[in-house]
Amino acid sequence: MAMRRLQRYGVVVLLCAALALIADAAGATKLHVPVASHRAASFAKRTCDHDDSCIRSGVSNCRRQRARVVLCRVFLRRRTEVQGRYRCTRQVRLSLIPGTRHARVTGVGSWRC
């Protein structure tokens, strides 16, 4: 009888330890907003580099959607002879690639100028 109690107690302890490890591993794979903001700024800069009318780029804000997904709004300041100076924004979805800890742009919205 005492042996069965010890076995049950051991099983419970092992299950708790396994759940703690799983919870710890899930917490470690969170995409942090500053990392996503930096990656979105790099994306905006590369976009601006390909646009002859672009004079400045950046990130206006980022918000978490899920643990591994962050949405950021990037902007480009453009200047053309016909339209003058204006600003365009676009929402960018960044996701953490499991196992590598790299943030990658996985979706973009349409431009709003």
Buried (B, 14 or more C-beta within 10 A) or exposed (E): EEEEEEEEEEEEEEEEEEEEEEEEEEEEEBBEBEBBBBBBBBBBBEBBEEEEBBEBBBBEEBEBEEEBBBBBBBBBBBEEEEEEEEEBBBBBBBBBEEEEEEBEBEEEEEEEE
